Amino acid sequence: MSFPAHRFTPLLLALAASGFASAAPAWPTPPTAPKGAPNVVVVLLDDVGFGASSTFGGVSQTPHLDKLASQGLRYNQFHTTALSSPTRASLLTGRNHHQTGFGIITEGANPNPGYNTVWNKQTASIAEILRRNGYSTAGFGKWHNTPTWESSPAGPFDHWPTGLGFEYYYGFLGGETSQWNPPLFRNTTQVEPWGTPEQGYHLTTDITNDAIRWLHTHETLASDKPYFLYFATGATHAPHHVPKEWIEKYRGKFDQGWDQLREDTFARQKQLGVIPADAVLTPRPAGLPAWDSLGKDEKRLYARQAEVFAGFLEHTDHEVGRLLDAVRQGPGGDNTLILFIVGDNGGSPEGGLEGSDINVAHFFLGVPNPVKEQLQHFDELGGPNWDNHFATAWAWATNTPFQWTKQVASHLGGIRNPLVVSWPAGIQAKGELRTQFGHVNDIAPTILDVTGIALPGTVDGVAQLPLEGKSLRASFNNAKAPNEHHVQYFEMLGNRGIYQDGWFASARHGVPWDPNARSDDYSKDTWELYNLNEDFSQSKDLAAQQPERLKALQELFQKEGERNQVFPLANGISTKAILGGKPTLYGSRKEITFYPGEPRLERNAFPAILGAHRFTAQLTIPAKGAEGVILANGGRLGGYSLYVKNGKLVYEQNIFGKHHSLVKASDTLPAGEVEVAFAFTPDSPKPFSGGRLELFVNGQPAGSGSLPYAGFPALTDGFDIGADLATPVSNEYQVPFAFTGTIQQVRLNLP
């Protein structure tokens, strides 16, 4: 039966008019950035003092930073928090570091809200905000903002870069790493470096190449979309690792010593105009030796330490320069805001008074590292064999003209770092100086200001804390723009400071080169008072002349501290703070099983073994025998390895690269299914105490010996199964010395 079409036309038209007839389906619309919003690049160097770079009067030549400054602005009153993780958290959130949970570095976390290092969900990162507003986001290099107990390939990953707004990440999670053999992550997958030092591998070069690749891919596939690129080098944090040709450029440049270096740097700073003509050079702190008091060997070693650092900084500038060239040459190159922060804190004192070639162990454990020992490998400093750091007085010298160093948030040597800003499409001024007060928490508000994006009220249902920082944008094209940032507290490791409209009150707590000597008593610290409006370098203490002003600022610090979760104060990153009390990935487990093929586990992903323990491995030995590493923890500068060589089981302990202890089995391993084990029993309950090491084959004693320590694995290596990656624990083999039999599993038992 047929129906004339014209009889239904009025009905169809009526239905269409009522919306019954469906319109063409629409694709979901992704968020888009405001029209004309610039690309944003934030560069953050590590452990660079105010007066280290040539851009701010230093010996280290930084031509790419010089060029960037000539195209834009230098800020000489910009501030950090005095330590790594806290500065990064404040920079990326626009809040104060205690508000985010980062009153301390991740290794020193405690359960108080301001210090637990668990990123506060009320402080969303600038990367997360930009991503939700149409930006591509990527991070490269050092992170140092994931709790230590979450820093493993098992996650959880919500406190990793990719869980906090970065769509792509390539770098390392901890506070320091080897530039030659780093454990790396691409997003959340652990990867090994593409090559060895002998093949030309260096971490700064690697992350630069990766960032440029990311930029080129973005240019090809999403050039109409703005990007946010966060580039945080591991350089120039110790170990000071750099190709030798960069070091040699500075041979003899530091023979005058640190006292004269301060004088020379100070004069150059005035010539450059980066400090006022009436600035005063502050004196050497008590406890640091005068250069003229040193012996010939000390001067020779210390000068070489400074040469290595200077070469490291110039090499870093070279690599960052390659990245910035790629940025400017890409789409929207002129409409890219570059914020280059020259250091996350002042120069680092953590090499100790004599410097070190075993860095962290020397600093935190008090392991002797005499000058004569360091001189034995004078020409190897900077290379892959050593974990070298310069003497504390060099750190002070690189902070010219200020007092003190990294960690000391009460004084400008710890908290004042250069900032260079360039944005050709948005800043008309070229090569000018800016003197407005700034803080790392100003970076996120500045980015939101120039992009035209507002801070969201909530993120994933969590109400957001207001921004603490202020935008620096008003100063971009107006040298006389008034300060927007009127009050800022500082606190790190018990060192306290409070800024208000140019006045600064401060109380130093302990000395930065002896972390294990800090007291829990803060009442004895002496408060000082400075008028930074008239005293650029914090040189004249006015506490005695203006006690009422000092008292008012102390009360303001108390108020700000209470508001920002600063109390109770935490004094540190001592050995006790690092080893004790934090959650662990393994919880209360007493037995942990590892399997061949697992990635290298960096130090935070492996349980801290301070005393008795036993490792048991299930092996298959071919009829022709086997050799190679069964397990290794650490590397050339400390650790232990269980391996087979010449058919026999060997345990070797390496103490900071200085002393090797071997325990060998008396008999050759049999073919077939074999169980091997070693057990360590300490002589005392004190952490790292020496004791007895016993080897077992198929449950039977196979050898024994005494060890002077329980072992302290090098912090820049990791734990490996079936090979020794990165650097070798033993001098008896070359990496990787992979095991040629079969490993079923390796089991760790703790008492």
Beta strands, then each sheet from edge to edge (+ up, - down):
strand 1: 39-44
strand 2: 73-75
strand 3: 78-79
strand 4: 136-142
strand 5: 168-172
strand 6: 184-186
strand 7: 189-191
strand 8: 227-232
strand 9: 336-341
strand 10: 419-422
strand 11: 432-434
strand 12: 438-439
strand 13: 458-459
strand 14: 462-463
strand 15: 487-492
strand 16: 495-500
strand 17: 503-507
strand 18: 527-531
strand 19: 591-594
strand 20: 613-621
strand 21: 628-635
strand 22: 638-645
strand 23: 648-655
strand 24: 659-668
strand 25: 672-682
strand 26: 689-697
strand 27: 700-709
strand 28: 718-721
strand 29: 742-749
sheet 1: 7+ 6- 5+ 4+ 8+ 1+ 9+ 10- 2+ 11+
sheet 2: 3+ 12+
sheet 3: 13+ 14-
sheet 4: 15+ 16- 17+ 18-
sheet 5: 19+ 29- 20+ 25- 26+ 27-
sheet 6: 24+ 23- 22+ 21- 28+
end
